Amino acid sequence: MLTFTDTARQRVAHFLEAQNDPDLRALRIAGDRASQRLWLVKETDRQDGDAVFRVDAFDVYLDPLSAERLTGATVDFVDGVMQSGFRVFFPSPAWDDPLAQRVQDVIDTVINPGVAAHSGNVTLEGVEDGVAYISFGGGCQGCNAADVTLKGGVERLITQHVPEITAVRDSTDHAAGTNPFYVSTDQGRESPLS
């Protein structure tokens, strides 16, 4: 099912206590890897077929499809200057290569909390000869600002925290997905949508 960090559990409990409606006693989560929604609900809002589990003093409700798609995810609460709120993320793989693991740690702790504010995520595909290969997902896949995010954010942060990395390359297929910014033309080149 889902895991909650200590911070997320405390924040949900705080929000439930702060409500003027004593019937609000549960948290509903819906979505998939790319996008999620969380909101406080009453016990009477529980639907047939919901997956229900207890976290400290509150229940969590997930519709069957969300329960399937969010299995293994972790709910956290980020409280920073640029963003504040709940985020749902999937634990990243552990790497045998210590250099790749250091890059993964930067992605998990520095980069993904920032791009999560735009419903995006960054995945490390691998490290080879000092080059980190990443892919964008969620709201970042096909985004017209992906190059700016790569050069001005992701590459800068990775090379700053892991000096052995000399470059970061984007291996995302930005033309794929349901709403890509770039589409293939008849000549095989990519062009931005108008």
C-alpha positions as CSV (number, residue, x, y, z in Angstrom):
1,M,0.0,0.0,0.0
2,L,1.2,3.5,0.8
3,T,3.8,4.6,3.3
4,F,3.6,8.0,5.2
5,T,6.7,9.9,6.4
6,D,6.5,11.1,10.0
7,T,6.1,14.7,8.7
8,A,3.2,13.7,6.5
9,R,1.4,11.8,9.3
10,Q,1.8,14.8,11.6
11,R,0.6,17.3,8.9
12,V,-2.5,15.2,8.1
13,A,-3.3,14.9,11.8
14,H,-2.8,18.7,12.2
15,F,-5.1,19.5,9.3
16,L,-7.8,17.2,10.6
17,E,-7.6,18.7,14.1
18,A,-7.9,22.3,12.6
19,Q,-11.2,21.6,10.8
20,N,-14.4,23.0,12.1
21,D,-16.1,19.8,11.0
22,P,-15.6,16.9,13.5
23,D,-16.9,14.5,10.8
24,L,-13.7,15.0,8.7
25,R,-11.7,12.0,9.9
26,A,-10.1,10.5,6.8
27,L,-7.8,11.3,3.9
28,R,-8.6,10.3,0.3
29,I,-5.8,9.9,-2.2
30,A,-6.4,9.4,-5.9
31,G,-4.1,9.3,-8.9
32,D,-1.2,7.6,-10.5
33,R,2.6,8.0,-10.7
34,A,2.3,11.2,-12.7
35,S,-0.4,13.1,-10.8
36,Q,-2.2,12.7,-7.4
37,R,-4.8,14.5,-5.4
38,L,-5.2,14.4,-1.6
39,W,-8.2,15.8,0.3
40,L,-9.9,15.4,3.7
41,V,-13.1,13.5,3.7
42,K,-15.8,12.2,6.1
43,E,-16.1,8.6,7.0
44,T,-19.4,8.6,5.1
45,D,-17.5,9.4,1.9
46,R,-16.0,5.9,1.9
47,Q,-17.1,4.1,-1.3
48,D,-17.7,0.4,-2.0
49,G,-14.5,-1.1,-3.2
50,D,-12.2,1.5,-1.6
51,A,-9.0,0.2,-0.2
52,V,-8.9,1.5,3.4
53,F,-6.0,1.4,5.8
54,R,-5.2,3.1,9.1
55,V,-2.4,5.6,9.6
56,D,-2.1,6.7,13.3
57,A,-5.4,8.5,14.1
58,F,-6.9,8.6,10.6
59,D,-8.0,6.3,7.8
60,V,-6.8,6.6,4.2
61,Y,-9.2,5.8,1.3
62,L,-8.1,4.9,-2.2
63,D,-10.4,3.9,-5.1
64,P,-9.4,0.5,-6.5
65,L,-7.5,1.9,-9.5
66,S,-5.5,4.5,-7.4
67,A,-4.7,1.7,-4.9
68,E,-3.2,-0.4,-7.7
69,R,-1.3,2.5,-9.3
70,L,0.0,4.0,-6.0
71,T,1.2,0.7,-4.4
72,G,4.7,1.2,-3.0
73,A,4.5,5.0,-3.0
74,T,5.4,7.3,-0.1
75,V,3.5,10.3,1.0
76,D,5.6,13.2,2.3
77,F,5.0,16.8,3.2
78,V,7.4,19.4,1.8
79,D,7.6,22.8,3.5
80,G,10.0,25.1,1.7
81,V,10.4,28.6,0.3
82,M,9.4,27.6,-3.3
83,Q,6.7,25.1,-2.5
84,S,4.7,23.7,0.3
85,G,2.4,20.7,0.4
86,F,2.0,17.0,0.1
87,R,3.8,15.0,-2.5
88,V,3.5,11.4,-3.4
89,F,6.7,9.7,-4.7
90,F,8.0,6.3,-5.5
91,P,11.3,5.2,-3.8
92,S,14.1,5.3,-6.3
93,P,16.2,2.3,-7.1
94,A,19.4,1.7,-5.2
95,W,22.5,1.7,-7.5
96,D,25.5,-0.6,-7.2
97,D,27.7,2.2,-8.5
98,P,28.4,4.7,-5.7
99,L,28.6,7.6,-8.2
100,A,25.2,6.8,-9.6
101,Q,23.8,6.5,-6.1
102,R,25.1,10.0,-5.2
103,V,23.4,11.4,-8.3
104,Q,20.2,9.5,-7.3
105,D,20.3,11.0,-3.8
106,V,20.5,14.5,-5.3
107,I,17.6,13.8,-7.6
108,D,15.5,12.4,-4.7
109,T,16.3,15.1,-2.1
110,V,17.0,18.3,-4.1
111,I,15.5,18.0,-7.6
112,N,12.3,15.9,-7.4
113,P,10.8,17.9,-4.6
114,G,11.0,21.0,-6.8
115,V,9.7,19.5,-10.1
116,A,6.9,17.8,-8.1
117,A,5.3,21.2,-7.7
118,H,4.7,21.0,-11.5
119,S,3.5,17.4,-11.3
120,G,6.8,16.3,-12.8
121,N,9.6,13.9,-11.9
122,V,13.2,13.2,-12.9
123,T,14.5,9.6,-13.2
124,L,18.1,8.6,-13.4
125,E,18.7,6.2,-16.2
126,G,22.4,5.7,-15.6
127,V,25.8,7.2,-15.3
128,E,28.6,6.6,-17.9
129,D,32.0,8.3,-18.3
130,G,31.0,11.2,-16.0
131,V,27.7,11.8,-17.8
132,A,24.4,11.3,-16.0
133,Y,21.5,10.2,-18.2
134,I,18.1,11.3,-16.9
135,S,14.5,11.2,-18.2
136,F,11.6,13.6,-17.4
137,G,8.2,12.2,-16.4
138,G,4.8,13.5,-15.5
139,G,4.3,17.2,-16.2
140,C,7.9,17.5,-17.3
141,Q,7.6,15.1,-20.2
142,G,7.0,17.1,-23.4
143,C,7.1,20.4,-21.5
144,N,8.4,23.4,-23.5
145,A,10.6,24.4,-20.6
146,A,12.4,21.0,-20.3
147,D,15.6,22.3,-21.8
148,V,15.6,25.2,-19.3
149,T,14.9,22.9,-16.4
150,L,17.7,20.6,-17.6
151,K,20.4,23.2,-18.0
152,G,19.3,25.8,-15.4
153,G,18.2,23.3,-12.7
154,V,18.9,19.6,-13.0
155,E,22.4,19.8,-14.6
156,R,23.5,22.7,-12.4
157,L,22.4,21.0,-9.2
158,I,23.8,17.5,-10.0
159,T,27.2,18.9,-11.1
160,Q,27.3,21.2,-8.0
161,H,26.5,18.3,-5.6
162,V,28.5,15.6,-7.5
163,P,31.5,17.2,-9.1
164,E,32.6,14.0,-10.8
165,I,29.6,14.5,-13.1
166,T,30.6,16.7,-16.0
167,A,27.3,16.7,-18.0
168,V,23.7,15.6,-17.8
169,R,21.8,14.4,-20.9
170,D,18.1,14.2,-21.3
171,S,17.0,10.8,-22.8
172,T,13.2,11.6,-22.6
173,D,11.0,11.0,-25.6
174,H,9.3,14.4,-25.4
175,A,7.1,13.6,-28.4
176,A,5.4,10.7,-26.5
177,G,2.6,11.1,-24.0
178,T,-0.9,12.4,-24.1
179,N,-0.1,16.1,-24.5
180,P,3.5,16.6,-25.9
181,F,4.9,20.0,-26.6
182,Y,6.9,18.5,-29.5
183,V,5.4,16.3,-32.3
184,S,7.1,14.6,-35.2
185,T,6.6,16.1,-38.6
186,D,6.5,14.4,-41.9
187,Q,10.2,15.1,-42.4
188,G,11.1,13.3,-39.2
189,R,12.1,16.4,-37.4
190,E,10.4,17.6,-34.2
191,S,8.7,21.0,-34.1
192,P,6.9,22.8,-31.3
193,L,3.1,22.7,-31.4
194,S,1.5,26.0,-32.2
